[in-house]
Amino acid sequence: MIFTTYLSGLSDRIGRVRLLVAGYVAYGLFYFGLGSMAQSGVLLFALFAFYGLFMAATEGVEKALVADIAPVDQRGTAFGWFNLTAGVFLFPASVVFGWIYQSASPLAAFGFSGGCALLAAILLWAWVQVHDPAASSL
């Protein structure tokens, strides 16, 4: 979290969506890397440091994007919906991950999660292309 201020501030210079898309891609790569690990060790520590950078780069930026998109008089409601949606989907996502991990393999579970992160990056990029063509310089 040491890098949160710098990386969140980076979104002010390069754009929130650009940083979020890069962060989601990094998250996907982290999960693919974690799933393909044959043993723990130094690589595990490096991957978790990488994960910390992902969290620092995206957590504050997601909230800033909500503030940017929401009408001024509905920002409280927008943050409520953002947090409700994230919270409601966290439990089923964890259940699905655990089910895949137990019934298939750790690689399948982490691969599925990595794929979902990459899909989120693609969907965010596509959403911006449809709703804000001026931001196509992503």
DOPA-669395 format. One record per residue (C-alpha): residue in one letter; chain; x, y, z. Coordinates in steps of 0.2 Angstrom, whole numbers, plus 5000, padded with zeros to 4 digits. Example, Ala and Ser with C-alpha at 12.3 -4.5 7.8 and 13.67 -1.06 7.14 Angstrom:
<pts>
+------+-----+------+------+------+
! type ! mol !   px !   py !   pz !
+------+-----+------+------+------+
!    A !   A ! 5062 ! 4978 ! 5039 !
!    S !   A ! 5068 ! 4995 ! 5036 !
+------+-----+------+------+------+
</pts>
This chain:
<pts>
+------+-----+------+------+------+
! type ! mol !   px !   py !   pz !
+------+-----+------+------+------+
!    M !   A ! 5000 ! 5000 ! 5000 !
!    I !   A ! 5015 ! 5011 ! 5000 !
!    F !   A ! 5013 ! 5014 ! 4982 !
!    T !   A ! 4994 ! 5018 ! 4983 !
!    T !   A ! 4996 ! 5037 ! 4983 !
!    Y !   A ! 5008 ! 5037 ! 4968 !
!    L !   A ! 4999 ! 5024 ! 4957 !
!    S !   A ! 4982 ! 5032 ! 4961 !
!    G !   A ! 4989 ! 5049 ! 4956 !
!    L !   A ! 4996 ! 5041 ! 4940 !
!    S !   A ! 4978 ! 5040 ! 4935 !
!    D !   A ! 4976 ! 5058 ! 4935 !
!    R !   A ! 4990 ! 5059 ! 4922 !
!    I !   A ! 4987 ! 5044 ! 4911 !
!    G !   A ! 4968 ! 5041 ! 4913 !
!    R !   A ! 4958 ! 5031 ! 4925 !
!    V !   A ! 4952 ! 5018 ! 4912 !
!    R !   A ! 4969 ! 5016 ! 4905 !
!    L !   A ! 4976 ! 5012 ! 4922 !
!    L !   A ! 4962 ! 5001 ! 4927 !
!    V !   A ! 4964 ! 4991 ! 4911 !
!    A !   A ! 4982 ! 4989 ! 4914 !
!    G !   A ! 4979 ! 4984 ! 4932 !
!    Y !   A ! 4966 ! 4971 ! 4927 !
!    V !   A ! 4978 ! 4963 ! 4915 !
!    A !   A ! 4991 ! 4963 ! 4928 !
!    Y !   A ! 4979 ! 4954 ! 4940 !
!    G !   A ! 4975 ! 4941 ! 4927 !
!    L !   A ! 4994 ! 4938 ! 4924 !
!    F !   A ! 4996 ! 4937 ! 4943 !
!    Y !   A ! 4983 ! 4923 ! 4944 !
!    F !   A ! 4990 ! 4914 ! 4929 !
!    G !   A ! 5007 ! 4914 ! 4937 !
!    L !   A ! 5000 ! 4909 ! 4954 !
!    G !   A ! 4991 ! 4894 ! 4946 !
!    S !   A ! 5006 ! 4888 ! 4936 !
!    M !   A ! 5018 ! 4888 ! 4951 !
!    A !   A ! 5024 ! 4871 ! 4955 !
!    Q !   A ! 5032 ! 4875 ! 4971 !
!    S !   A ! 5032 ! 4890 ! 4983 !
!    G !   A ! 5048 ! 4900 ! 4987 !
!    V !   A ! 5055 ! 4916 ! 4981 !
!    L !   A ! 5044 ! 4917 ! 4966 !
!    L !   A ! 5029 ! 4917 ! 4977 !
!    F !   A ! 5035 ! 4932 ! 4987 !
!    A !   A ! 5038 ! 4941 ! 4970 !
!    L !   A ! 5021 ! 4937 ! 4964 !
!    F !   A ! 5013 ! 4944 ! 4980 !
!    A !   A ! 5023 ! 4960 ! 4978 !
!    F !   A ! 5016 ! 4961 ! 4961 !
!    Y !   A ! 4999 ! 4958 ! 4968 !
!    G !   A ! 5001 ! 4972 ! 4980 !
!    L !   A ! 5006 ! 4984 ! 4966 !
!    F !   A ! 4990 ! 4979 ! 4957 !
!    M !   A ! 4980 ! 4983 ! 4972 !
!    A !   A ! 4988 ! 4999 ! 4974 !
!    A !   A ! 4986 ! 5004 ! 4956 !
!    T !   A ! 4967 ! 4999 ! 4955 !
!    E !   A ! 4958 ! 5001 ! 4972 !
!    G !   A ! 4958 ! 5020 ! 4973 !
!    V !   A ! 4956 ! 5022 ! 4954 !
!    E !   A ! 4940 ! 5012 ! 4954 !
!    K !   A ! 4932 ! 5023 ! 4967 !
!    A !   A ! 4939 ! 5039 ! 4958 !
!    L !   A ! 4931 ! 5032 ! 4942 !
!    V !   A ! 4914 ! 5030 ! 4951 !
!    A !   A ! 4916 ! 5048 ! 4957 !
!    D !   A ! 4920 ! 5054 ! 4939 !
!    I !   A ! 4905 ! 5045 ! 4931 !
!    A !   A ! 4891 ! 5048 ! 4944 !
!    P !   A ! 4881 ! 5064 ! 4943 !
!    V !   A ! 4886 ! 5075 ! 4958 !
!    D !   A ! 4869 ! 5074 ! 4967 !
!    Q !   A ! 4870 ! 5055 ! 4966 !
!    R !   A ! 4888 ! 5051 ! 4971 !
!    G !   A ! 4883 ! 5044 ! 4988 !
!    T !   A ! 4871 ! 5032 ! 4979 !
!    A !   A ! 4884 ! 5027 ! 4966 !
!    F !   A ! 4896 ! 5023 ! 4979 !
!    G !   A ! 4883 ! 5013 ! 4988 !
!    W !   A ! 4879 ! 5003 ! 4973 !
!    F !   A ! 4898 ! 5001 ! 4969 !
!    N !   A ! 4901 ! 4993 ! 4986 !
!    L !   A ! 4885 ! 4983 ! 4986 !
!    T !   A ! 4889 ! 4975 ! 4969 !
!    A !   A ! 4907 ! 4972 ! 4974 !
!    G !   A ! 4902 ! 4964 ! 4991 !
!    V !   A ! 4887 ! 4954 ! 4984 !
!    F !   A ! 4898 ! 4946 ! 4970 !
!    L !   A ! 4913 ! 4942 ! 4981 !
!    F !   A ! 4905 ! 4928 ! 4990 !
!    P !   A ! 4899 ! 4918 ! 4974 !
!    A !   A ! 4916 ! 4922 ! 4966 !
!    S !   A ! 4924 ! 4914 ! 4981 !
!    V !   A ! 4913 ! 4899 ! 4981 !
!    V !   A ! 4915 ! 4896 ! 4962 !
!    F !   A ! 4934 ! 4898 ! 4964 !
!    G !   A ! 4934 ! 4885 ! 4978 !
!    W !   A ! 4923 ! 4873 ! 4969 !
!    I !   A ! 4934 ! 4874 ! 4953 !
!    Y !   A ! 4950 ! 4872 ! 4964 !
!    Q !   A ! 4943 ! 4856 ! 4973 !
!    S !   A ! 4934 ! 4848 ! 4958 !
!    A !   A ! 4947 ! 4852 ! 4944 !
!    S !   A ! 4964 ! 4859 ! 4950 !
!    P !   A ! 4972 ! 4874 ! 4957 !
!    L !   A ! 4978 ! 4879 ! 4939 !
!    A !   A ! 4960 ! 4878 ! 4933 !
!    A !   A ! 4954 ! 4889 ! 4947 !
!    F !   A ! 4968 ! 4902 ! 4945 !
!    G !   A ! 4966 ! 4901 ! 4926 !
!    F !   A ! 4947 ! 4905 ! 4927 !
!    S !   A ! 4951 ! 4919 ! 4939 !
!    G !   A ! 4964 ! 4926 ! 4927 !
!    G !   A ! 4953 ! 4924 ! 4913 !
!    C !   A ! 4939 ! 4934 ! 4922 !
!    A !   A ! 4951 ! 4948 ! 4925 !
!    L !   A ! 4957 ! 4949 ! 4907 !
!    L !   A ! 4938 ! 4949 ! 4902 !
!    A !   A ! 4935 ! 4963 ! 4914 !
!    A !   A ! 4949 ! 4973 ! 4906 !
!    I !   A ! 4942 ! 4970 ! 4888 !
!    L !   A ! 4924 ! 4974 ! 4894 !
!    L !   A ! 4930 ! 4990 ! 4902 !
!    W !   A ! 4940 ! 4995 ! 4887 !
!    A !   A ! 4925 ! 4991 ! 4876 !
!    W !   A ! 4913 ! 5000 ! 4887 !
!    V !   A ! 4923 ! 5016 ! 4885 !
!    Q !   A ! 4924 ! 5014 ! 4867 !
!    V !   A ! 4905 ! 5014 ! 4866 !
!    H !   A ! 4901 ! 5027 ! 4879 !
!    D !   A ! 4916 ! 5039 ! 4876 !
!    P !   A ! 4924 ! 5038 ! 4859 !
!    A !   A ! 4935 ! 5053 ! 4863 !
!    A !   A ! 4944 ! 5041 ! 4875 !
!    S !   A ! 4949 ! 5029 ! 4861 !
!    S !   A ! 4967 ! 5034 ! 4864 !
!    L !   A ! 4967 ! 5020 ! 4877 !
+------+-----+------+------+------+
</pts>
